[in-house]
Amino acid sequence: MPTTLYTYFRSSAAYRVRIALQLKGLAHSHVPVHLLRNGGEQHSAAYAALNPTQLVPTLVDGDMVLCQSVAIMEYLEEAYPSPSLLPKDVNQRAVVRSLMQAIACDIHPLNNLRVLQYLEQPLGLDEAARTTWYLHWVALGFNALEAMLTQSPYTGRYCHGDTPTLADCCLVPQVTNARRYALPMEPYPTITRIDAACHALPAFEQAAPENQADAA
């Protein structure tokens, strides 16, 4: 059965999964779900039946239908273990997961589209205020993440060692979003260095928003 990813080019959660799929070299197809067109295609009855959260991404892999990007990446790691995107050592796996969750749990949820839309309506915040909100929470998260990476003895070319892990899958989309909102990156030299190393790999470029068929 084919592997299908329901995705939106600018979604950082979908971007994470696209990177993981590319790093693992898994053949798959994309079904675009435009989060802004027609009030948001994710709210259509057909998509809500597939994914009741009405968010992207959704992975369909044979009979498996799975939402939530971190759960999807963990599933891919277990179902398709080579190449591995987690270290073998249990302690080091926990370190990678802590980096993943610092991004996926502490930074991203405060800044995703539906939060920004709620700040606009019904709360009535203008674009400048929404941007201030966005930059505050990303900077707070990046301050912690930079310290975690700087202090960890495991940090190498990438977030953990010299091969990409699931932590890098999470990091790069968040940096892409931060730059889109003009967050100054000078305070984050380790994050910036790792992001550049990732972008040197074809898998990350193939998964990038601007290289998706639905980019607009």
C-alpha positions as CSV (number, residue, x, y, z in Angstrom):
1,M,0.0,0.0,0.0
2,P,1.3,3.5,-0.8
3,T,2.5,5.9,1.8
4,T,0.7,9.3,1.6
5,L,1.3,12.5,3.5
6,Y,-1.4,15.1,3.8
7,T,0.7,18.3,4.1
8,Y,0.8,22.0,3.7
9,F,4.0,23.5,2.4
10,R,4.3,26.1,5.1
11,S,3.3,24.0,8.1
12,S,6.3,23.4,10.3
13,A,4.7,20.2,11.7
14,A,4.3,18.8,8.1
15,Y,7.8,20.0,7.2
16,R,9.2,17.9,10.1
17,V,7.6,14.8,8.7
18,R,8.7,15.6,5.1
19,I,12.3,15.8,6.3
20,A,12.1,12.4,8.1
21,L,10.5,10.7,5.1
22,Q,13.3,12.1,2.9
23,L,16.1,11.2,5.3
24,K,14.7,7.6,5.4
25,G,14.4,7.5,1.6
26,L,10.8,6.3,1.8
27,A,8.7,6.5,-1.3
28,H,5.6,8.5,-0.7
29,S,3.1,10.9,-2.2
30,H,1.8,14.2,-1.0
31,V,-1.8,15.4,-0.8
32,P,-1.8,19.2,-0.3
33,V,-4.2,20.6,2.3
34,H,-4.3,24.4,2.0
35,L,-4.7,25.9,5.5
36,L,-6.0,29.2,4.2
37,R,-7.9,28.6,1.0
38,N,-11.8,28.5,1.3
39,G,-11.6,29.0,5.1
40,G,-9.0,26.3,5.5
41,E,-9.3,23.0,3.7
42,Q,-8.3,21.2,6.9
43,H,-11.9,22.0,8.1
44,S,-13.6,20.2,5.3
45,A,-15.8,17.3,6.2
46,A,-13.7,14.8,4.2
47,Y,-10.4,15.8,5.9
48,A,-12.0,16.1,9.4
49,A,-13.2,12.5,8.9
50,L,-9.6,11.5,8.2
51,N,-8.0,13.6,11.0
52,P,-10.5,14.8,13.7
53,T,-7.9,17.4,14.9
54,Q,-8.3,19.2,11.6
55,L,-4.5,19.8,11.5
56,V,-1.7,18.7,9.3
57,P,0.1,16.5,8.8
58,T,-1.7,13.2,8.5
59,L,0.2,10.1,7.4
60,V,-1.6,7.2,5.7
61,D,0.7,4.1,5.5
62,G,-1.2,1.1,4.4
63,D,-4.0,0.6,6.9
64,M,-2.3,3.0,9.4
65,V,-3.8,6.5,9.6
66,L,-1.8,8.7,12.0
67,C,-1.8,12.4,13.0
68,Q,0.6,14.4,15.2
69,S,4.0,15.0,13.7
70,V,6.1,13.6,16.6
71,A,4.0,10.4,16.7
72,I,4.4,10.1,13.0
73,M,8.2,10.4,13.1
74,E,8.4,7.9,16.0
75,Y,6.2,5.5,13.9
76,L,8.5,5.9,10.9
77,E,11.5,5.2,13.1
78,E,10.0,2.0,14.4
79,A,8.4,0.8,11.1
80,Y,11.3,1.8,8.9
81,P,14.4,1.6,11.2
82,S,17.1,2.1,8.6
83,P,18.6,4.6,8.5
84,S,18.0,5.4,12.1
85,L,17.1,8.9,13.2
86,L,17.6,8.1,16.9
87,P,20.8,7.0,18.7
88,K,21.1,3.4,19.8
89,D,21.9,4.3,23.4
90,V,18.8,4.7,25.6
91,N,20.2,7.8,27.4
92,Q,21.1,9.5,24.2
93,R,17.7,8.7,22.7
94,A,16.2,10.5,25.6
95,V,18.4,13.5,25.0
96,V,17.2,13.7,21.3
97,R,13.6,13.4,22.4
98,S,14.1,16.2,24.9
99,L,15.3,18.5,22.1
100,M,12.4,17.4,19.9
101,Q,9.9,18.2,22.6
102,A,11.5,21.6,23.5
103,I,10.5,22.6,20.0
104,A,7.3,20.6,19.3
105,C,5.8,21.1,22.8
106,D,7.2,24.4,24.1
107,I,7.7,26.6,21.0
108,H,5.5,25.4,18.2
109,P,2.1,25.2,19.8
110,L,2.1,28.8,20.9
111,N,2.8,30.0,17.4
112,N,0.9,27.8,15.0
113,L,-1.7,29.1,12.6
114,R,-4.8,28.6,14.6
115,V,-3.3,30.4,17.6
116,L,-2.3,33.4,15.5
117,Q,-5.7,33.4,13.9
118,Y,-7.4,33.4,17.3
119,L,-5.2,36.3,18.4
120,E,-6.5,38.1,15.3
121,Q,-10.2,37.1,15.7
122,P,-11.8,37.2,18.2
123,L,-9.2,38.8,20.3
124,G,-8.6,41.6,17.8
125,L,-4.8,41.8,17.9
126,D,-3.3,43.6,14.8
127,E,-0.4,42.2,12.8
128,A,2.3,44.0,14.8
129,A,0.9,42.6,18.1
130,R,0.7,39.1,16.7
131,T,4.3,39.3,15.5
132,T,5.4,40.5,18.9
133,W,3.6,37.5,20.4
134,Y,5.3,35.2,17.9
135,L,8.8,36.6,18.4
136,H,8.5,36.5,22.2
137,W,7.7,32.8,22.4
138,V,10.2,31.7,19.8
139,A,13.0,33.7,21.4
140,L,12.2,32.3,24.8
141,G,12.3,28.8,23.3
142,F,15.4,29.4,21.3
143,N,17.2,30.8,24.3
144,A,16.6,27.5,26.1
145,L,17.4,25.4,23.0
146,E,20.7,27.2,22.4
147,A,21.7,26.5,26.0
148,M,20.8,22.9,25.7
149,L,22.8,22.4,22.5
150,T,25.8,24.4,23.8
151,Q,25.9,22.5,27.1
152,S,25.3,19.0,25.7
153,P,28.4,16.8,25.2
154,Y,26.6,15.1,22.4
155,T,26.1,18.1,20.1
156,G,28.1,17.7,16.9
157,R,27.6,18.8,13.4
158,Y,23.9,18.3,14.0
159,C,21.8,18.5,17.1
160,H,23.1,15.1,18.3
161,G,26.4,13.9,16.8
162,D,27.4,14.0,13.2
163,T,24.3,12.4,11.6
164,P,20.8,13.9,11.5
165,T,18.3,12.9,14.1
166,L,14.6,13.6,14.7
167,A,15.8,16.7,16.7
168,D,17.1,18.2,13.4
169,C,13.8,17.4,11.7
170,C,12.1,19.6,14.3
171,L,14.8,22.3,14.5
172,V,15.0,23.3,10.8
173,P,11.3,24.1,10.3
174,Q,11.2,26.2,13.4
175,V,14.3,28.2,12.3
176,T,12.6,28.6,8.9
177,N,9.5,30.1,10.5
178,A,11.6,32.3,12.8
179,R,13.4,33.8,9.9
180,R,10.1,34.4,8.1
181,Y,9.1,36.5,11.0
182,A,12.6,38.2,11.1
183,L,13.7,36.9,14.4
184,P,17.4,38.0,14.9
185,M,19.5,34.8,14.8
186,E,22.7,36.3,16.1
187,P,22.1,35.2,19.7
188,Y,21.8,31.6,18.5
189,P,25.1,30.6,16.8
190,T,24.8,26.9,17.6
191,I,21.2,26.7,16.2
192,T,22.3,28.7,13.1
193,R,25.3,26.4,12.5
194,I,23.3,23.3,12.8
195,D,20.6,24.7,10.5
196,A,23.2,25.5,7.9
197,A,24.6,21.9,8.1
198,C,21.2,20.5,7.7
199,H,20.4,22.6,4.6
200,A,23.6,21.2,3.0
201,L,21.9,17.8,2.8
202,P,19.5,17.1,-0.1
203,A,16.8,15.6,2.2
204,F,16.3,18.9,3.9
205,E,16.2,20.9,0.7
206,Q,13.8,18.5,-0.9
207,A,11.5,18.9,2.1
208,A,11.8,22.7,2.2
209,P,8.6,24.8,1.8
210,E,9.7,26.5,-1.3
211,N,10.3,23.2,-3.0
212,Q,6.8,21.8,-2.5
213,A,4.3,21.5,-5.3
214,D,1.7,23.5,-3.3
215,A,4.1,26.4,-2.5
216,A,2.4,29.7,-3.3
